[in-house]
Amino acid sequence: MNSDSVLVIYYNRRYNPLIIRSLKSKFKEVIALYIDEGQVRDIEDIELECMVAGADKFIYKDYRTQYAENFLSKAIKANAIYQHGYFLSAALSRPAIAEAAVEVANSLNINYIAHQFRGNDQVRMDMNIEILDKIPIASLRDFNYDESIVNNYAAQYGIPQEFGCNNPYSTSENMWGFSIECGPLQEPEMLIPEDVKEKLYEYALSATEPIFLSVGFENGVPVSLDGEKRSLNEIIEILNEIGKKLSIGIFDIVEDGIVGLKTRAIYQSPAAHILITAHRDLELYCSNRNENWFKEIVDKKWAELVYSGLWYDPLFTHLNQFIDSMNQHVSGEVKLELGYKYVNVCSRSSKSSIYDHNLAIYNCGHLYSQNDAEGFAKIFNIHTNQSVKSRVRKM
């Protein structure tokens, strides 16, 4: 492997040029890599900034399709949400970024991959790059420049002070969601500041009528909108545009970080909220009681492993096998009502559902007599009844 070269993954516009300069003092060749997972950026300006900073080459890698098909499809089937408000947009992005970067590194015969993440993300990136047999370099962990140097460099070379570049907020964005943390948000009792509101509701409409649409699924994966076949990437893009206008999928939560410390974040995940709402409903409709009860446990563990950066853990592989097996029968269509800050399921249909209106609980008199319920209730209640009476006697 080439030890004279390093591949540096672009992430933070403020620090990126100075990180490239730092790496140039240690490596003969520094190659800047931009991995597109659906975030909105001016690629030409970023390329120029990288080259001016001293990068020997700039590579743009469009990873939107792979990210949607190989990562987000799994999240949808797993109804992935962490602690009731985080659809894992950043956590899912990191193994995808690592995978994309390793693909490029292998093609260039490069062994070192530098990233620009802090907090939970540096753990996720370090682990996933290393498990893919490359050497990770956490650039910001050993960053030697103070804020005055960063600001002066940005002013000198016309690098804009974008919202979320540690000024004072930290943001992350890709097609699965947008997150904001740090700065004033570190105080859980503080209301969302106005500048954060402006960012979250940038595309929101002040008033609008509800929108009705249908999502088609095959084996648990969205494949159509309103009956028209589309790629998952396209479906997510369309639903994000609709959802942002309706302020759908915005959550303010205090979550447990990887090492257990509390952190507050604001998340905006319109398409994720819409698709997982639809999928969960269809999955319940197509699966039996025991499957659904156990799936809730599996989904929770799936989200915890992704949050912790354990995309390649053996348990994660086992969970995916169960989820894929259960979703073999999750095919059909879900009709939704999308309104201001809400998603409602209106109806669902599926040829693989086990629902039969003739066997609905109030329509099955031909299967058993209502009088049979008396014996069932007594048998079903034996365990609880005996436990309660036993404890009363011991008091």
C-alpha positions as CSV (number, residue, x, y, z in Angstrom):
1,M,0.0,0.0,0.0
2,N,1.0,3.6,-0.7
3,S,2.1,5.2,2.6
4,D,3.0,8.6,0.9
5,S,-0.7,9.4,0.1
6,V,-3.8,10.2,2.1
7,L,-7.4,10.4,1.1
8,V,-9.2,13.2,3.1
9,I,-13.0,13.1,3.3
10,Y,-14.6,16.5,3.0
11,Y,-17.1,17.5,5.6
12,N,-16.6,20.9,7.3
13,R,-16.1,23.8,5.0
14,R,-14.4,26.0,7.6
15,Y,-11.8,23.5,8.7
16,N,-11.3,21.5,5.5
17,P,-8.7,23.8,3.8
18,L,-6.5,24.0,6.9
19,I,-6.8,20.2,7.5
20,I,-5.5,19.7,3.9
21,R,-2.6,22.0,4.6
22,S,-1.8,20.1,7.8
23,L,-1.9,16.8,5.9
24,K,0.4,18.2,3.2
25,S,3.1,18.5,5.8
26,K,2.9,14.8,6.6
27,F,2.1,13.2,3.2
28,K,3.5,13.8,-0.3
29,E,0.1,13.5,-1.9
30,V,-3.3,14.7,-0.4
31,I,-6.4,13.8,-2.3
32,A,-9.7,15.5,-1.3
33,L,-12.8,13.4,-1.6
34,Y,-16.4,14.7,-1.6
35,I,-19.0,12.0,-1.1
36,D,-22.5,13.0,-2.1
37,E,-25.3,11.5,0.0
38,G,-27.9,14.0,-1.0
39,Q,-26.7,17.1,0.9
40,V,-26.9,20.5,-0.7
41,R,-23.5,21.9,-1.5
42,D,-21.8,24.0,-4.2
43,I,-19.3,21.4,-5.4
44,E,-17.4,23.7,-7.7
45,D,-16.6,26.1,-4.9
46,I,-15.6,23.3,-2.5
47,E,-13.3,21.8,-5.2
48,L,-11.6,25.2,-5.7
49,E,-11.1,25.7,-1.9
50,C,-9.5,22.2,-1.7
51,M,-7.1,22.9,-4.6
52,V,-6.2,26.3,-3.3
53,A,-5.4,24.8,0.1
54,G,-2.9,22.4,-1.6
55,A,-4.8,19.3,-2.5
56,D,-3.2,17.4,-5.3
57,K,-6.5,16.1,-6.6
58,F,-10.2,16.5,-6.0
59,I,-12.7,13.6,-6.4
60,Y,-16.5,13.8,-6.5
61,K,-18.3,10.6,-5.7
62,D,-22.0,10.4,-6.2
63,Y,-23.2,7.9,-3.6
64,R,-26.8,8.8,-3.4
65,T,-28.2,5.6,-5.1
66,Q,-25.9,3.3,-3.1
67,Y,-26.8,5.1,0.1
68,A,-30.5,4.8,-0.5
69,E,-30.4,1.2,-1.7
70,N,-27.8,-0.3,0.6
71,F,-28.4,1.6,3.8
72,L,-31.7,3.5,3.9
73,S,-33.7,0.5,2.6
74,K,-32.5,-1.4,5.6
75,A,-33.4,1.4,7.9
76,I,-37.0,1.5,6.5
77,K,-37.4,-2.2,7.0
78,A,-36.2,-1.9,10.5
79,N,-38.5,1.1,11.3
80,A,-35.3,2.7,12.5
81,I,-35.7,5.4,15.0
82,Y,-33.5,6.0,18.1
83,Q,-35.1,7.2,21.3
84,H,-38.4,8.4,19.8
85,G,-37.0,11.2,17.6
86,Y,-33.8,10.4,15.7
87,F,-34.1,8.6,12.4
88,L,-30.3,8.0,12.5
89,S,-29.5,10.2,9.5
90,A,-25.9,10.9,10.6
91,A,-25.4,7.5,12.1
92,L,-26.5,5.7,8.9
93,S,-24.4,8.1,6.8
94,R,-21.1,7.3,8.5
95,P,-20.7,3.6,7.5
96,A,-21.8,4.6,4.0
97,I,-19.1,7.4,3.9
98,A,-16.5,4.9,5.1
99,E,-17.6,2.3,2.5
100,A,-17.5,4.9,-0.3
101,A,-14.1,6.2,0.8
102,V,-12.6,2.8,1.0
103,E,-13.8,2.0,-2.5
104,V,-11.9,5.1,-3.7
105,A,-8.9,4.3,-1.6
106,N,-8.7,0.8,-3.0
107,S,-8.8,2.1,-6.6
108,L,-5.9,4.5,-5.8
109,N,-4.0,2.0,-3.7
110,I,-4.1,4.3,-0.7
111,N,-4.0,3.0,2.9
112,Y,-4.7,6.2,4.9
113,I,-8.1,7.8,5.1
114,A,-8.6,11.1,7.0
115,H,-12.0,12.3,8.2
116,Q,-13.2,15.5,9.8
117,F,-15.7,14.3,12.4
118,R,-16.0,14.9,16.2
119,G,-18.1,13.5,19.0
120,N,-20.1,10.3,18.3
121,D,-19.2,10.5,14.6
122,Q,-15.4,10.2,15.1
123,V,-16.1,6.9,16.9
124,R,-18.3,5.6,14.0
125,M,-15.8,6.7,11.3
126,D,-12.7,5.3,13.1
127,M,-14.4,1.9,13.7
128,N,-15.8,1.5,10.2
129,I,-12.7,2.6,8.3
130,E,-10.5,0.3,10.4
131,I,-12.8,-2.7,10.0
132,L,-12.6,-2.2,6.2
133,D,-8.9,-2.6,6.5
134,K,-7.7,1.1,6.2
135,I,-6.0,3.4,8.6
136,P,-8.2,6.2,9.9
137,I,-6.9,9.6,10.7
138,A,-9.3,11.8,12.8
139,S,-8.1,15.2,11.6
140,L,-10.0,17.4,14.0
141,R,-8.9,15.3,17.0
142,D,-5.3,16.6,16.5
143,F,-6.3,19.9,15.0
144,N,-3.7,22.5,15.9
145,Y,-5.4,25.7,14.7
146,D,-7.4,28.0,17.0
147,E,-10.5,29.7,15.9
148,S,-8.8,33.0,15.0
149,I,-6.6,31.3,12.5
150,V,-9.6,29.4,11.0
151,N,-11.6,32.7,10.7
152,N,-8.7,34.6,9.2
153,Y,-8.0,31.9,6.6
154,A,-11.7,31.8,5.7
155,A,-11.8,35.6,5.3
156,Q,-8.6,35.7,3.3
157,Y,-9.8,33.1,0.8
158,G,-13.5,34.0,0.7
159,I,-14.7,30.8,2.4
160,P,-18.3,31.6,3.6
161,Q,-19.2,31.1,7.2
162,E,-21.9,28.6,6.5
163,F,-24.6,27.9,9.1
164,G,-23.6,24.9,11.3
165,C,-19.8,25.0,10.8
166,N,-19.2,25.3,14.5
167,N,-20.4,28.9,14.6
168,P,-21.7,28.0,17.2
169,Y,-23.8,25.1,15.9
170,S,-22.7,21.8,14.4
171,T,-24.9,20.4,11.7
172,S,-25.1,17.3,9.6
173,E,-27.1,16.8,6.4
174,N,-27.9,14.1,3.9
175,M,-31.0,12.8,2.1
176,W,-32.2,11.0,5.2
177,G,-32.2,14.0,7.5
178,F,-30.7,17.2,8.9
179,S,-29.4,17.7,12.4
180,I,-28.4,20.7,14.5
181,E,-26.6,20.6,17.9
182,C,-24.1,22.5,20.1
183,G,-24.1,26.2,20.8
184,P,-27.2,27.4,22.8
185,L,-28.9,24.1,22.2
186,Q,-26.6,22.5,24.8
187,E,-28.9,24.0,27.4
188,P,-32.0,21.6,27.4
189,E,-34.2,24.1,29.0
190,M,-33.7,26.7,26.3
191,L,-36.3,27.2,23.6
192,I,-35.2,26.7,20.0
193,P,-33.3,29.9,19.0
194,E,-34.7,32.0,16.1
195,D,-31.8,31.4,13.8
196,V,-32.3,27.6,14.2
197,K,-36.0,28.0,13.5
198,E,-35.2,29.9,10.3
199,K,-33.1,27.1,9.1
200,L,-35.6,24.3,10.0
201,Y,-38.6,26.1,8.5
202,E,-36.7,27.6,5.6
203,Y,-39.0,26.0,3.0
204,A,-42.1,25.7,5.2
205,L,-45.5,27.1,4.0
206,S,-47.4,29.2,6.5
207,A,-50.7,27.5,5.7
208,T,-51.6,24.7,3.3
209,E,-54.2,22.1,2.7
210,P,-53.3,18.4,3.5
211,I,-51.7,16.4,0.7
212,F,-52.9,12.8,0.0
213,L,-50.5,10.3,-1.6
214,S,-49.8,6.6,-1.7
215,V,-46.6,4.7,-1.2
216,G,-46.1,1.3,-2.8
217,F,-43.9,-1.3,-1.1
218,E,-42.3,-4.6,-2.3
219,N,-40.6,-6.8,0.4
220,G,-40.7,-3.8,2.8
221,V,-38.9,-1.4,0.5
222,P,-40.7,1.7,-1.1
223,V,-40.9,1.3,-4.9
224,S,-43.6,3.7,-6.0
225,L,-45.4,7.0,-5.3
226,D,-49.1,7.3,-6.4
227,G,-48.7,4.1,-8.5
228,E,-45.7,5.4,-10.4
229,K,-42.5,3.3,-10.1
230,R,-39.6,5.2,-8.8
231,S,-36.1,4.5,-7.4
232,L,-35.8,4.8,-3.6
233,N,-33.5,7.8,-4.1
234,E,-36.2,9.6,-6.1
235,I,-39.0,8.7,-3.6
236,I,-36.9,10.1,-0.7
237,E,-36.1,13.3,-2.7
238,I,-39.8,13.9,-3.5
239,L,-41.0,13.3,0.0
240,N,-38.4,15.5,1.5
241,E,-39.5,18.4,-0.7
242,I,-43.2,17.8,0.3
243,G,-42.4,17.2,4.0
244,K,-40.2,20.3,4.4
245,K,-43.1,22.5,3.2
246,L,-45.3,20.9,5.8
247,S,-42.8,21.0,8.6
248,I,-43.0,17.2,8.9
249,G,-40.4,15.2,10.8
250,I,-38.9,17.8,13.2
251,F,-37.9,16.5,16.6
252,D,-36.2,18.2,19.6
253,I,-34.7,15.5,21.8
254,V,-32.1,14.8,24.5
255,E,-30.5,11.5,23.6
256,D,-28.0,9.1,25.2
257,G,-24.7,9.3,23.3
258,I,-22.5,6.4,22.5
259,V,-20.6,6.6,25.8
260,G,-23.9,7.3,27.7
261,L,-23.6,11.1,28.1
262,K,-26.6,13.1,27.3
263,T,-26.8,15.4,24.3
264,R,-29.5,17.6,22.8
265,A,-30.1,17.8,19.1
266,I,-32.8,19.0,16.7
267,Y,-33.6,16.7,13.9
268,Q,-35.5,17.3,10.6
269,S,-36.2,14.1,8.7
270,P,-39.4,14.5,6.5
271,A,-39.0,11.5,4.2
272,A,-37.8,9.2,6.9
273,H,-40.8,10.1,9.1
274,I,-43.2,9.6,6.2
275,L,-41.8,6.3,4.9
276,I,-41.3,4.6,8.3
277,T,-44.8,5.6,9.4
278,A,-46.1,3.9,6.2
279,H,-43.9,0.9,6.5
280,R,-44.6,0.2,10.1
281,D,-48.4,0.3,9.4
282,L,-48.1,-2.1,6.4
283,E,-45.8,-4.5,8.3
284,L,-48.3,-4.7,11.2
285,Y,-51.0,-5.4,8.6
286,C,-49.1,-8.2,6.9
287,S,-47.6,-10.0,9.9
288,N,-49.0,-12.0,12.8
289,R,-49.1,-11.0,16.5
290,N,-45.9,-12.8,17.5
291,E,-43.9,-11.5,14.6
292,N,-45.0,-7.9,15.3
293,W,-44.3,-8.2,19.1
294,F,-40.8,-9.6,18.5
295,K,-40.1,-7.2,15.6
296,E,-40.4,-4.2,18.0
297,I,-37.5,-5.7,20.1
298,V,-35.4,-6.3,17.0
299,D,-36.0,-2.8,15.6
300,K,-34.9,-1.2,18.9
301,K,-31.7,-3.2,19.0
302,W,-31.1,-2.5,15.3
303,A,-31.3,1.2,15.9
304,E,-29.0,1.0,19.0
305,L,-26.3,-0.9,17.0
306,V,-26.4,1.7,14.1
307,Y,-26.3,4.5,16.6
308,S,-23.2,3.0,18.2
309,G,-21.4,2.6,14.8
310,L,-21.6,-1.2,14.8
311,W,-22.7,-1.6,11.2
312,Y,-20.4,-4.7,10.8
313,D,-21.1,-6.3,14.1
314,P,-22.1,-10.0,13.7
315,L,-25.3,-9.4,15.7
316,F,-26.3,-6.7,13.1
317,T,-26.0,-9.3,10.4
318,H,-28.3,-11.7,12.3
319,L,-30.9,-9.0,12.9
320,N,-30.9,-8.0,9.2
321,Q,-31.5,-11.6,8.2
322,F,-34.6,-11.8,10.5
323,I,-35.8,-8.4,9.2
324,D,-35.4,-9.4,5.6
325,S,-37.2,-12.7,6.2
326,M,-40.1,-11.0,7.9
327,N,-40.4,-8.3,5.1
328,Q,-40.7,-11.0,2.4
329,H,-44.5,-10.6,2.9
330,V,-44.6,-6.8,3.4
331,S,-45.8,-5.7,0.0
332,G,-48.7,-3.5,-0.8
333,E,-49.8,0.1,-0.8
334,V,-50.3,2.6,2.0
335,K,-52.3,5.8,1.5
336,L,-51.3,8.8,3.6
337,E,-52.5,12.2,4.6
338,L,-49.7,14.7,5.0
339,G,-50.5,17.9,6.9
340,Y,-48.8,20.6,8.9
341,K,-46.4,18.7,11.2
342,Y,-48.2,15.4,10.9
343,V,-48.4,12.1,8.9
344,N,-51.6,10.0,9.1
345,V,-52.2,6.6,7.5
346,C,-55.6,6.6,5.8
347,S,-55.7,3.1,4.4
348,R,-53.6,0.1,3.5
349,S,-53.9,-2.8,1.0
350,S,-51.9,-5.9,0.4
351,K,-52.3,-9.2,-1.3
352,S,-50.0,-10.8,1.3
353,S,-51.9,-9.6,4.4
354,I,-53.2,-12.2,6.8
355,Y,-56.2,-9.9,7.6
356,D,-59.6,-11.4,6.7
357,H,-62.7,-9.4,7.5
358,N,-64.6,-12.6,7.9
359,L,-62.2,-13.5,10.8
360,A,-62.2,-10.0,12.4
361,I,-62.8,-10.3,16.2
362,Y,-66.4,-9.2,16.0
363,N,-67.3,-11.2,12.9
364,C,-66.1,-14.7,13.8
365,G,-69.3,-16.1,15.5
366,H,-69.3,-19.0,13.0
367,L,-65.9,-20.1,14.4
368,Y,-66.9,-20.2,18.0
369,S,-69.8,-19.3,20.3
370,Q,-69.5,-16.1,22.4
371,N,-70.2,-18.3,25.4
372,D,-66.8,-20.0,24.8
373,A,-65.2,-16.7,25.9
374,E,-66.1,-17.5,29.5
375,G,-63.9,-20.6,29.7
376,F,-61.1,-18.8,27.8
377,A,-61.1,-15.8,30.2
378,K,-60.9,-18.1,33.2
379,I,-58.0,-20.1,31.8
380,F,-56.2,-17.1,30.5
381,N,-56.5,-15.4,33.9
382,I,-55.3,-18.3,36.0
383,H,-51.6,-17.2,36.2
384,T,-52.4,-13.5,37.1
385,N,-55.2,-14.4,39.5
386,Q,-53.1,-16.9,41.4
387,S,-50.1,-14.5,41.6
388,V,-52.2,-11.7,43.0
389,K,-53.9,-13.9,45.6
390,S,-50.6,-15.4,46.7
391,R,-49.1,-12.0,47.3
392,V,-52.1,-10.8,49.2
393,R,-51.9,-13.8,51.5
394,K,-48.2,-13.1,52.3
395,M,-48.9,-9.4,53.2
